[in-house]
Amino acid sequence: MGSPGSSNFPIAASIGLSGPISTGGPSEFDVIKTRELEKFLTDAGLYESHEEAIKREEVLGRLNQIVKTWVKNISRAKGFNEQVVQQANAKIFTFGSYRLGVHGPGADIDTLCVGPKHASRNEDFFGELYRMLSEMPDVQELHAVPDAHVPVMMFKFNGVSIDLLYANVSLWIIPEDLDVSQDIILQNVDDQTVRSLNGCRVTDRILRLVPNIQTFRTTLRCVRLWAKKRGVYSNVTGFLGGINWALLVARICQLYPNALSSMLVSRFFRVYNLWRWPNPVMLCPIEEGSLGLSFWDPRRNYKDRLHLMPIITPAYPCMNSSYNVSTSTLRVMMEEFRRGNETCEAIEANKGSWAVLFESFTFFEAYKNYLQIDIAAETDNQLRNWKGWVKSRIRLLTLKVERDTGGVLQCHPHPGDFSDKSKPFNQNYFMGLRRKEDANPQEGVQFDIRMTVEDFKRDVYAYSFWEPTMWIHVSHVKRKDIPSFVFPGGVRLSHSARNSTESRSSLKSCGSNSPQADVMSRKKRKQDVLTKGASNTESSSTSVCSNGATLSDQTLADKQFKSDFCDTTCNNSCPGSISGHDRNVAGFGMSSIGPSRSSPASTVPLVTEKPITEQSSVLIVGHESTVKINDEVVQCVELKSEVQHDDQAEETKSLDFFSAIPAGAATKTGSPFAKNQQNGDLEEIEPLEPTAVTAVSTAAQPPAQKPLIRFSFTSLAKAGN
């Protein structure tokens, strides 16, 4: 590698949308910290053994032979002559974490079977190939999902988990040297085939667009481990999945092409802590292509304008890979980016360790109120199908709660599932609840999400393969009543241990402030943020990039980073400070929504004071504009943002209580939330004691619930208290 920081360190060529922020090589400190980081990853068991690697290769080889036999069988059954049968071929490709080289022990292998045009998806792939696999003794837990957005067949082959997609391309014969990265492969295929091919195409393109594959892999392993520990690794529940994190890491590698993994991890949190969403993250310019396929373009597509955290895939057709992100989950991730940035700054100052960064988030100690979603079925196979469907719908409950409460009530879905061993064929999911911090509470005022829960359950029961033995029940549970089976070993933390758990934003191991000083610091920082939110000007020196990031001296480790980050992320179009309305990132400039705000460090646990991601629904209208920078007029396409105000949604921001009433109780229909005074015909039982959020299942009758449930968010405990 040469001497760290020496002048002969290779300077990588510009890759991606813009030049790098820094081309400097690593210092001796970076080398030491990288070795510590690699040792931590090894000790954490993130690398598979040599024996397991060989086993995976053998399984892929056998699977490749199986699909070749399958395609010959169906070619013969369709009446093709023997010569065509002998030439018939199918081929297995890998993508995802295995193809990127960041998979760990026991991880799934994402695979794609590419077959000829006469081998259909429904009849041949989910029919004949499914039958062949089901008859093999080495194949267990075979499960097909033909109606998914990306149809998939899941199974274990000799103990190795496989997710198998299918793409029948417009070729009669599949050559052994087929290159799926060529755009011609997408010609004359349906949308499901395009989506199935996209996994391989995106993975291969990422590996071509990073300057150093080895440092990319180590950094991505770190970020994946961190995301799983902090509970933000799950695309299906509204956070980010493997491909999303890979794209974010790849962009950092482009900005720091010669950095080692320790510095890349630190810069990962620094950059995304400052990022002003919904400005997109892109590895390369968007290609319009020649096949006429739809691609991500908020100037033309209305739905693309509604995406909160666009992370754009680099392969044609370029799409937003993170369309599942909601306002609530974006806020959680921004809090985690901030915590990660604070931790890395402490590590760089030799005041922290890597272990702090990867501490698990204590989800069941973080909130005072939770929704518990219980599902059940009659058999193991039914439960496997049912829970896959329900988990894919949970993110809709988050969106519905946000919609029906005007964004006042925010949700934090747990990405995992739980089960009580004493109840067979049952599964449980949990969602933390909190009131939006800057909403003004008023005692005695409630809003009702009963209709929201019922709406969610109707969506769930719309499952195509629903059976009467499948049911779902949604209830409210307080923190002290969380069932013990969700805790490791079935043992709940003691009260003293609960009080000592670290919060999302507070890094207690990195500071020595007293509790009194910490409280004063919280109040002062909150007041600072409120002051900044009320004014378009900030007292500190602040530069605004065209990507929307506000960079202040208080939030940056050094002034050089502020200048470099501004120059680079603005595509070298703003050398210093420009107007907040003149934003142009990679051809998709977005005007600021509300006043520009920096992202100050804070010790307030869990709930951020004024997150930069908070916004109303946005309507963006494309138009041509010019930006004048240092007497140079630059032509750009700007996406004008306008905030649509909903009077009813604004009114609900002052609401403090949340109630849910069983479906059998009488209530006034219409608005999804109503004041308690409007429900005079309801008897209020135990008004100060939160009970359950209930919704009666059409498939099974849950235990009787109390008629009116009220619980307050004004006394929401912070994590760690």
Summary of the structure (lengths in Angstrom):
residues: 721
radius of gyration: 26.6
end to end distance: 47.6
largest distance: 84.4
contacts: 2313
relative contact order: 0.10
helix: 37%
strand: 16%
